[in-house]
Amino acid sequence: MKGRIFDENFLMTVATLAAIAIDKLPEAVAVMLFYQIGETFQEYSVKRSRNSIKSLLEVRPDYANLKIDDSLEKVSPEIVEVGSEIVVKPGEKIPLDGEIVSGNSQVDTSALTGESIPKFFTVGQTILAGMVNQTGLLTIRVTKPFSESSIARILELVETAKTKKSKTERFMTTFAKYYTPVVVFISLTIALLPPLFISGATHADWINRALIVLVVSCPCGLVISIPLGYFGGVGGAAKRGILVKGSTFLDDLAAIKTVVFDKTGTLTEGKLQVTDIVTKNGLTKPELMEVAAKVESLSNHPIAQAVSKYNSNKIDNSDVSEYQEIAGCGIKAKVGNKTVIAGGDRLLHLEDIQHDICDVGDTAVHLAVDSKYVGYITISDQIKLDAAQAIKSLKNLGVEKTVMLTGDNQTVAQRVAKNLGLDDYQAELLPEDKVTTIEKLLHQNNGKVAFVGDGINDAPVITRADVGMAMGSMGSDAAIETADVVIMTDAPSKVAEAIKVGRKTRRIVWQNIGFALGVKSLFILLGIFGLANIWEAVFADVGVALIAIFNSSRALT
């Protein structure tokens, strides 16, 4: 009725009716019975694949406990506005992204990250929709509407993934469209022509051979097992906290030869911390930090905030005056009656301040009081715990080149690249410079190039790469929207895991194609020469379908 006449159902119907017509009722029953057994197993495998993704979708929160004055009202997460406060009780799902304003608790993050070990959350930390509160009572200030929350993005990504078919999957759909009518006409030729031209040939014998060709040629195992393999790959990746936006990207992942990383927030934590305090000319470390904290407390720069945060005492900046930020250099201000400068080495040279060290091998805030150099504070972004292992795993997988692109200075970039064992790095890049670098890599390599980033400035280069990968927990909305693959943990090691899933899925799909075509070709030849009967044909078809379907289900694990 829908115009799809020549499919596997048509082949089985013709084979059954023809078997009845030549009075081979057991064979007719066998065709129907074993075909139905194959369909049952196929439905079971499809259901199993869908359930793996459905379990991910079940983390969708059904309600939120909205705090209104001193009472709680159970409402739909969709109607809760940004800035509102919600209460999450132990055992409940976090309904919206937000910041914890009171309470602390162990939280199950596995729905978003794939990590089975609960994490401890406390006041001031960001918590994401879809996580499950386990032990304490949490009050959360909502920072994003439900439509922009982490879980809503995941739902959208998974639901749209199936609309993006891989090249192999599209090829098999087209192949089946032309394959079935060709098989039907070949079978008709086998049934009708030989008795006309071969002496002693009977219509019953050649119709039987034609039936064998029809049954063996049924493409159901091939046509179903391939999309099932890709579907399993998407589901298997989701179970690991890796969201692949379509089966086409599984093929691309399998072909990656170069992986390019952003630095801050991808290979490093993205949180600047004071790592060392070095004093000169008589100042103690507490005195140096007090002076630095006073002038830096008035700046919104990340380095200034790191210095302010390090000072555990409450900062009294009431005696700071004549405050001036010098773009790209640092700060100049009066603290009491003393002139203080705090900034990079460039600022010391601009102010003509004598100092014995320029490059400290890290980001540094140099300080001088009344034109006298008093020391420096080193600030660094900590490398993620699994970053080195991530690079090693990629090398073990045969990835030919690992590169880091960063806007940070040359010294810091060199140190990070050396510690991680990267093949190459480029520093002090603007977003457009990163795109230019990626384009050069795309022209230099035979395999695919992947870029892994997290910030809004990474969105253009994520789009330009063959495979764009974004960190889903800390990453910006722009990066996640443009990415082909989203890593819900912020772990770089998941990049190698995603490539493994892609390669495993591709291997399974081509195993199915080779096995199915090989067995079918053999039995078609045996059927034409009268060396196979219809029972063997039925078992061959159903057997191929079942083996291919069971093989496809391995992509889930």
C-alpha positions as CSV (number, residue, x, y, z in Angstrom):
1,M,0.0,0.0,0.0
2,K,3.0,2.3,0.6
3,G,4.6,1.5,-2.7
4,R,7.3,-0.7,-1.2
5,I,6.6,-3.9,-3.1
6,F,10.0,-5.6,-3.5
7,D,11.2,-6.2,0.0
8,E,11.9,-9.3,2.1
9,N,8.2,-9.9,2.8
10,F,7.6,-10.1,-0.9
11,L,10.4,-12.6,-1.4
12,M,9.1,-14.8,1.4
13,T,5.4,-14.6,0.2
14,V,6.4,-15.6,-3.4
15,A,8.6,-18.5,-2.0
16,T,5.7,-19.7,0.2
17,L,3.0,-19.6,-2.5
18,A,5.3,-21.2,-5.1
19,A,6.1,-24.0,-2.7
20,I,2.4,-24.6,-2.1
21,A,1.8,-24.5,-5.9
22,I,4.3,-27.3,-6.5
23,D,2.8,-29.3,-3.6
24,K,5.7,-28.9,-1.2
25,L,3.7,-28.0,1.9
26,P,6.4,-28.8,4.5
27,E,8.8,-26.5,2.7
28,A,6.1,-23.8,2.5
29,V,5.5,-24.1,6.3
30,A,9.3,-24.0,6.9
31,V,9.7,-20.8,4.9
32,M,7.0,-19.0,7.0
33,L,8.0,-20.6,10.4
34,F,11.7,-19.9,10.2
35,Y,11.3,-16.5,8.7
36,Q,9.0,-15.6,11.6
37,I,11.6,-16.9,14.1
38,G,14.2,-14.7,12.5
39,E,11.8,-11.7,12.7
40,T,11.2,-12.4,16.4
41,F,14.9,-12.4,17.2
42,Q,15.3,-9.3,15.1
43,E,12.6,-7.5,17.1
44,Y,14.3,-8.6,20.3
45,S,17.6,-7.2,19.3
46,V,16.1,-3.9,18.1
47,K,14.2,-3.7,21.4
48,R,17.4,-4.3,23.4
49,S,19.2,-1.6,21.4
50,R,16.4,0.9,22.0
51,N,16.2,0.1,25.7
52,S,19.9,1.0,26.1
53,I,19.1,4.5,24.9
54,K,15.7,4.6,26.6
55,S,17.4,4.0,29.9
56,L,19.4,7.2,29.3
57,L,16.2,9.1,28.4
58,E,14.5,8.0,31.7
59,V,16.6,10.4,33.6
60,R,14.3,13.2,32.4
61,P,12.9,14.8,35.6
62,D,9.2,14.8,35.9
63,Y,8.8,17.7,38.4
64,A,10.6,20.3,40.5
65,N,9.9,21.4,44.1
66,L,9.6,25.1,43.6
67,K,10.3,27.2,46.7
68,I,7.6,29.9,47.1
69,D,8.1,31.9,50.3
70,D,8.3,29.2,53.0
71,S,6.4,26.5,51.1
72,L,7.2,24.1,48.3
73,E,5.1,23.6,45.2
74,K,5.5,20.6,42.9
75,V,5.6,22.0,39.3
76,S,6.8,21.0,35.8
77,P,10.5,21.9,35.3
78,E,9.5,23.7,32.1
79,I,7.7,26.5,33.9
80,V,10.5,27.2,36.5
81,E,12.2,30.6,35.7
82,V,15.9,31.4,36.0
83,G,16.7,32.8,39.4
84,S,14.1,30.7,41.2
85,E,15.0,28.4,44.0
86,I,14.1,24.7,44.0
87,V,14.5,22.0,46.7
88,V,15.8,18.5,45.8
89,K,15.2,15.8,48.4
90,P,17.3,12.6,48.8
91,G,16.4,10.1,46.0
92,E,15.0,12.8,43.7
93,K,16.4,13.8,40.2
94,I,17.9,17.2,39.8
95,P,15.3,18.9,37.5
96,L,17.2,21.9,36.3
97,D,20.8,23.2,36.0
98,G,21.7,25.5,38.9
99,E,24.0,26.5,41.7
100,I,23.7,25.0,45.2
101,V,22.8,27.7,47.7
102,S,22.4,25.4,50.8
103,G,23.1,21.8,51.7
104,N,25.5,19.2,50.6
105,S,25.0,15.7,49.3
106,Q,26.4,12.7,47.5
107,V,25.1,12.8,43.9
108,D,24.8,10.1,41.3
109,T,26.1,11.7,38.0
110,S,26.1,8.5,35.9
111,A,23.2,9.5,33.7
112,L,25.3,12.4,32.3
113,T,28.8,11.2,32.8
114,G,28.8,7.4,32.6
115,E,30.7,7.4,35.9
116,S,29.3,5.0,38.5
117,I,31.0,6.5,41.6
118,P,28.8,9.3,43.2
119,K,30.3,12.8,43.6
120,F,30.1,15.1,46.6
121,F,28.5,18.5,45.9
122,T,28.3,21.4,48.3
123,V,27.4,25.1,48.4
124,G,28.6,27.2,45.5
125,Q,29.0,24.3,43.1
126,T,27.2,24.0,39.8
127,I,24.9,20.9,39.6
128,L,23.2,19.7,36.4
129,A,19.7,18.4,35.5
130,G,19.5,14.6,35.2
131,M,21.8,13.9,38.2
132,V,20.2,12.1,41.1
133,N,20.5,13.4,44.7
134,Q,21.3,10.6,47.1
135,T,21.9,11.7,50.7
136,G,21.3,15.3,51.6
137,L,18.7,18.1,51.1
138,L,19.8,20.6,48.5
139,T,18.5,24.1,47.7
140,I,19.4,25.1,44.2
141,R,19.2,28.5,42.4
142,V,18.2,27.8,38.8
143,T,20.7,29.2,36.3
144,K,19.2,27.9,33.0
145,P,15.6,27.2,31.8
146,F,14.7,23.6,31.3
147,S,15.0,23.9,27.5
148,E,18.7,24.8,27.8
149,S,19.5,22.3,30.6
150,S,22.0,19.5,30.2
151,I,19.4,16.8,30.2
152,A,17.3,18.6,27.6
153,R,20.3,18.9,25.3
154,I,21.0,15.2,25.8
155,L,17.4,14.2,24.9
156,E,17.6,16.3,21.8
157,L,20.9,14.9,20.7
158,V,19.9,11.3,21.2
159,E,16.5,11.8,19.5
160,T,18.1,13.4,16.4
161,A,21.0,11.0,16.2
162,K,19.0,8.4,14.3
163,T,18.2,10.9,11.5
164,K,21.8,11.1,10.5
165,K,22.7,7.9,8.6
166,S,26.2,6.8,7.8
167,K,27.4,6.3,4.2
168,T,27.4,2.5,4.7
169,E,23.9,2.6,6.1
170,R,22.6,4.7,3.2
171,F,24.3,2.5,0.7
172,M,22.6,-0.6,2.1
173,T,19.2,1.0,2.0
174,T,19.8,1.9,-1.7
175,F,21.3,-1.5,-2.4
176,A,18.2,-3.3,-1.0
177,K,15.9,-1.2,-3.1
178,Y,17.4,-2.5,-6.4
179,Y,18.7,-5.8,-5.1
180,T,15.2,-7.3,-4.4
181,P,13.6,-6.8,-7.8
182,V,16.8,-8.1,-9.5
183,V,16.6,-11.3,-7.4
184,V,12.9,-11.7,-8.3
185,F,13.5,-11.5,-12.0
186,I,16.6,-13.8,-11.8
187,S,14.4,-16.3,-10.0
188,L,11.7,-16.0,-12.6
189,T,14.3,-16.6,-15.3
190,I,15.6,-19.7,-13.5
191,A,12.1,-21.1,-13.1
192,L,10.9,-20.4,-16.7
193,L,13.8,-20.6,-19.2
194,P,15.9,-23.8,-18.5
195,P,12.9,-26.2,-19.1
196,L,12.5,-24.5,-22.6
197,F,16.1,-25.0,-23.6
198,I,17.5,-28.0,-21.6
199,S,16.2,-31.4,-22.6
200,G,14.8,-33.5,-19.8
201,A,14.5,-30.4,-17.5
202,T,11.2,-30.3,-15.6
203,H,9.3,-27.2,-14.5
204,A,8.9,-28.6,-11.0
205,D,12.7,-29.0,-10.6
206,W,13.6,-25.5,-11.8
207,I,10.8,-23.9,-9.9
208,N,12.2,-25.5,-6.8
209,R,15.7,-24.2,-7.6
210,A,14.2,-20.7,-8.2
211,L,12.5,-20.9,-4.8
212,I,15.8,-21.8,-3.2
213,V,17.4,-18.7,-4.8
214,L,14.5,-16.5,-3.6
215,V,14.8,-17.7,0.0
216,V,18.5,-17.5,0.2
217,S,18.5,-14.1,-1.5
218,C,16.3,-12.5,1.2
219,P,18.2,-9.4,2.3
220,C,16.5,-9.0,5.7
221,G,19.5,-10.0,7.8
222,L,21.8,-7.7,5.9
223,V,19.4,-4.7,5.7
224,I,18.4,-4.9,9.4
225,S,21.8,-5.9,11.0
226,I,23.6,-2.8,9.5
227,P,21.4,0.0,11.0
228,L,21.1,-2.2,14.1
229,G,24.9,-2.2,14.4
230,Y,25.1,1.6,14.1
231,F,22.2,2.0,16.5
232,G,24.0,-0.3,18.9
233,G,27.1,1.8,18.5
234,V,25.2,5.0,19.4
235,G,23.6,3.3,22.4
236,G,27.0,1.7,23.5
237,A,28.6,5.1,23.4
238,A,25.8,6.7,25.3
239,K,26.3,4.2,28.1
240,R,29.9,5.4,28.4
241,G,28.9,9.0,28.7
242,I,29.7,9.8,25.0
243,L,26.8,11.2,22.9
244,V,27.3,10.6,19.2
245,K,24.9,12.8,17.2
246,G,24.5,10.3,14.3
247,S,25.8,7.0,12.9
248,T,27.7,8.9,10.2
249,F,30.0,10.2,13.0
250,L,30.8,6.7,14.1
251,D,32.3,6.0,10.7
252,D,34.3,9.3,11.0
253,L,35.5,8.4,14.5
254,A,36.8,5.1,13.2
255,A,38.9,6.9,10.5
256,I,40.6,9.6,12.8
257,K,44.3,9.9,12.4
258,T,44.9,13.3,14.0
259,V,43.4,14.6,17.3
260,V,43.7,18.3,18.1
261,F,43.0,19.5,21.6
262,D,42.2,22.9,23.1
263,K,44.2,23.4,26.3
264,T,42.1,25.3,28.9
265,G,39.1,23.3,30.2
266,T,40.0,20.4,27.9
267,L,43.4,19.1,28.8
268,T,43.6,21.3,31.9
269,E,41.0,21.9,34.6
270,G,40.3,25.5,33.5
271,K,40.7,26.8,37.0
272,L,43.7,29.0,37.8
273,Q,45.4,28.4,41.1
274,V,48.3,30.0,43.0
275,T,51.1,27.4,42.9
276,D,54.1,29.2,44.3
277,I,55.0,32.5,46.1
278,V,58.6,33.8,45.8
279,T,59.7,36.9,47.8
280,K,62.5,39.3,47.2
281,N,64.1,42.2,49.0
282,G,62.9,41.4,52.5
283,L,59.1,40.9,52.2
284,T,57.5,37.8,53.8
285,K,55.1,35.6,51.9
286,P,52.0,36.7,53.9
287,E,53.0,40.3,53.4
288,L,53.4,39.8,49.6
289,M,50.1,38.0,49.3
290,E,48.3,40.7,51.3
291,V,49.6,43.5,49.0
292,A,48.8,41.4,45.9
293,A,45.3,40.5,47.2
294,K,44.4,44.1,47.9
295,V,45.1,45.4,44.3
296,E,43.9,42.2,42.6
297,S,40.6,42.2,44.5
298,L,39.3,45.1,42.3
299,S,39.9,43.2,39.0
300,N,37.7,40.7,37.3
301,H,40.6,39.1,35.4
302,P,40.8,35.3,36.0
303,I,44.5,35.7,37.2
304,A,43.5,38.4,39.7
305,Q,40.6,36.3,41.0
306,A,42.9,33.4,41.5
307,V,45.2,35.6,43.7
308,S,42.2,37.0,45.6
309,K,40.7,33.5,46.2
310,Y,44.1,32.2,47.6
311,N,44.0,34.7,50.4
312,S,42.0,33.1,53.1
313,N,41.6,36.3,55.2
314,K,38.9,38.8,54.4
315,I,40.5,41.4,52.0
316,D,40.3,45.0,53.2
317,N,40.9,47.1,50.1
318,S,39.6,50.4,51.6
319,D,43.1,51.9,51.5
320,V,43.5,51.2,47.7
321,S,43.3,54.3,45.6
322,E,44.3,55.6,42.1
323,Y,43.5,52.1,40.8
324,Q,44.5,51.6,37.1
325,E,44.4,48.5,34.9
326,I,47.0,48.6,32.1
327,A,45.6,46.4,29.2
328,G,47.6,43.3,28.6
329,C,50.1,44.1,31.4
330,G,48.6,44.3,34.9
331,I,47.6,46.8,37.6
332,K,49.0,49.9,39.1
333,A,47.5,51.4,42.3
334,K,48.2,53.1,45.6
335,V,48.0,51.0,48.8
336,G,48.1,53.6,51.6
337,N,50.8,55.9,50.6
338,K,52.8,53.3,48.6
339,T,52.7,52.7,44.8
340,V,52.1,49.0,44.0
341,I,52.3,47.4,40.6
342,A,51.2,43.8,40.0
343,G,51.3,42.2,36.6
344,G,53.4,40.5,33.9
345,D,57.1,40.9,33.1
346,R,56.2,43.4,30.4
347,L,54.8,45.8,33.1
348,L,58.1,45.7,35.0
349,H,60.0,46.7,31.9
350,L,57.5,49.5,31.1
351,E,57.9,50.9,34.6
352,D,61.7,50.4,34.4
353,I,61.9,48.3,37.5
354,Q,65.1,46.3,38.1
355,H,64.4,42.5,38.6
356,D,66.6,39.4,38.3
357,I,64.1,37.1,36.6
358,C,61.8,37.5,33.6
359,D,60.6,34.0,32.6
360,V,59.6,31.8,35.6
361,G,58.3,29.0,33.4
362,D,54.6,29.7,34.2
363,T,52.1,32.4,34.3
364,A,53.3,34.9,37.0
365,V,52.2,38.0,38.8
366,H,55.3,40.1,39.5
367,L,55.0,42.7,42.2
368,A,56.9,45.9,43.0
369,V,56.4,48.4,45.8
370,D,57.6,52.0,45.3
371,S,59.6,50.9,42.3
372,K,61.3,48.1,44.3
373,Y,60.9,44.5,43.1
374,V,59.5,42.4,45.9
375,G,58.7,39.0,44.3
376,Y,56.2,37.1,42.2
377,I,53.3,34.7,42.5
378,T,53.0,31.8,40.0
379,I,49.6,30.9,38.7
380,S,48.9,27.7,36.8
381,D,46.0,25.7,35.4
382,Q,46.2,22.2,36.7
383,I,46.5,19.4,34.0
384,K,43.6,17.0,34.3
385,L,44.4,13.7,36.0
386,D,43.7,11.5,32.9
387,A,45.1,13.8,30.3
388,A,48.5,12.1,30.0
389,Q,46.7,8.7,29.8
390,A,44.4,10.0,27.1
391,I,47.4,10.9,24.9
392,K,49.0,7.5,25.5
393,S,45.7,5.7,24.7
394,L,45.4,7.6,21.4
395,K,49.0,6.6,20.5
396,N,48.2,2.9,21.3
397,L,45.1,3.1,19.0
398,G,47.4,4.2,16.1
399,V,46.5,7.9,16.0
400,E,49.4,9.4,14.1
401,K,49.4,12.9,15.5
402,T,48.2,14.7,18.7
403,V,48.3,18.5,18.7
404,M,47.4,21.2,21.2
405,L,46.1,24.7,20.2
406,T,45.9,27.4,22.8
407,G,45.6,31.1,23.3
408,D,47.9,30.9,26.3
409,N,51.6,32.0,26.2
410,Q,54.4,30.0,24.7
411,T,56.1,29.0,28.0
412,V,52.9,27.5,29.5
413,A,51.9,25.7,26.3
414,Q,55.4,24.2,26.0
415,R,55.3,22.9,29.5
416,V,51.8,21.3,29.2
417,A,52.7,19.8,25.8
418,K,56.0,18.3,27.2
419,N,54.3,16.9,30.3
420,L,51.6,15.2,28.2
421,G,53.8,13.9,25.4
422,L,52.0,15.7,22.6
423,D,53.5,15.6,19.1
424,D,53.0,19.4,18.5
425,Y,51.5,22.5,19.9
426,Q,50.8,26.1,18.9
427,A,50.4,28.9,21.4
428,E,49.1,32.5,21.5
429,L,46.4,31.8,19.0
430,L,43.1,33.7,18.4
431,P,40.0,31.6,17.4
432,E,40.5,32.4,13.7
433,D,44.1,31.2,14.0
434,K,42.9,27.9,15.3
435,V,40.6,27.5,12.3
436,T,43.5,28.3,9.9
437,T,45.6,25.6,11.7
438,I,42.9,23.0,11.5
439,E,42.5,23.7,7.7
440,K,46.2,23.1,7.2
441,L,46.0,19.8,9.1
442,L,42.9,18.8,7.0
443,H,44.9,19.2,3.8
444,Q,48.0,17.4,5.2
445,N,46.4,14.2,6.4
446,N,44.8,11.2,4.7
447,G,42.7,10.3,7.7
448,K,40.1,12.3,9.6
449,V,41.0,15.2,11.9
450,A,39.2,15.6,15.2
451,F,39.1,18.7,17.4
452,V,38.3,18.6,21.1
453,G,37.3,21.8,22.8
454,D,34.9,23.3,25.4
455,G,34.7,27.1,25.1
456,I,32.5,29.4,23.0
457,N,35.7,30.4,21.1
458,D,36.1,26.8,20.1
459,A,32.8,26.6,18.2
460,P,34.2,27.7,14.8
461,V,37.0,25.2,14.9
462,I,34.8,22.4,16.2
463,T,32.5,23.0,13.2
464,R,35.5,23.0,10.7
465,A,37.0,19.7,11.9
466,D,36.0,16.4,10.4
467,V,34.8,15.4,13.9
468,G,34.1,18.1,16.4
469,M,34.1,17.0,20.0
470,A,32.9,19.1,23.0
471,M,33.2,18.7,26.7
472,G,29.5,18.5,27.8
473,S,29.7,19.2,31.5
474,M,31.9,22.4,31.5
475,G,31.6,23.2,27.8
476,S,29.7,26.2,26.5
477,D,26.3,25.8,24.8
478,A,27.8,27.0,21.5
479,A,30.5,24.3,21.5
480,I,28.0,21.6,22.4
481,E,25.5,22.7,19.7
482,T,28.1,22.6,17.0
483,A,29.9,19.4,18.0
484,D,29.4,16.0,16.4
485,V,30.3,14.2,19.6
486,V,29.7,15.4,23.2
487,I,31.7,14.0,26.1
488,M,29.5,14.2,29.2
489,T,32.4,13.7,31.5
490,D,35.1,16.3,31.1
491,A,37.7,13.5,30.7
492,P,40.0,13.6,27.7
493,S,40.4,9.8,28.0
494,K,36.9,9.5,26.6
495,V,38.3,10.7,23.2
496,A,40.1,7.4,22.8
497,E,37.1,5.5,24.0
498,A,34.9,7.2,21.4
499,I,37.3,6.2,18.7
500,K,37.3,2.6,20.0
501,V,33.4,2.6,19.8
502,G,33.6,3.9,16.2
503,R,36.1,1.3,15.1
504,K,34.3,-1.5,16.8
505,T,31.0,-0.5,15.2
506,R,32.5,-0.3,11.7
507,R,34.2,-3.7,12.2
508,I,30.9,-5.3,13.2
509,V,29.0,-3.7,10.3
510,W,31.6,-4.9,7.7
511,Q,31.7,-8.4,9.3
512,N,28.0,-8.6,8.7
513,I,28.2,-7.4,5.1
514,G,31.0,-9.8,4.2
515,F,29.5,-12.8,6.0
516,A,26.0,-12.3,4.6
517,L,27.1,-11.7,1.0
518,G,29.5,-14.6,1.2
519,V,27.1,-17.2,2.5
520,K,24.2,-16.0,0.2
521,S,26.4,-16.1,-2.9
522,L,27.5,-19.7,-2.0
523,F,24.0,-21.0,-1.5
524,I,22.6,-19.2,-4.6
525,L,25.2,-21.0,-6.7
526,L,24.4,-24.3,-4.9
527,G,20.7,-23.7,-5.5
528,I,21.1,-22.9,-9.2
529,F,23.1,-26.2,-9.7
530,G,20.6,-28.2,-7.7
531,L,23.0,-29.0,-4.9
532,A,20.9,-27.3,-2.1
533,N,17.3,-28.0,-1.1
534,I,14.8,-25.6,0.2
535,W,15.3,-26.7,3.8
536,E,19.0,-25.8,3.6
537,A,18.1,-22.5,2.0
538,V,15.7,-21.6,4.8
539,F,18.3,-22.5,7.4
540,A,21.0,-20.6,5.5
541,D,18.8,-17.4,5.3
542,V,17.6,-17.5,8.9
543,G,21.0,-18.5,10.2
544,V,22.7,-15.6,8.4
545,A,20.1,-13.2,9.7
546,L,20.4,-14.4,13.3
547,I,24.2,-14.5,13.3
548,A,24.3,-11.0,11.8
549,I,21.8,-9.6,14.3
550,F,23.5,-11.2,17.3
551,N,26.9,-9.8,16.0
552,S,25.3,-6.3,15.7
553,S,24.2,-6.4,19.3
554,R,27.9,-6.6,20.4
555,A,28.1,-2.9,19.5
556,L,26.1,-2.2,22.7
557,T,28.7,-3.6,25.0
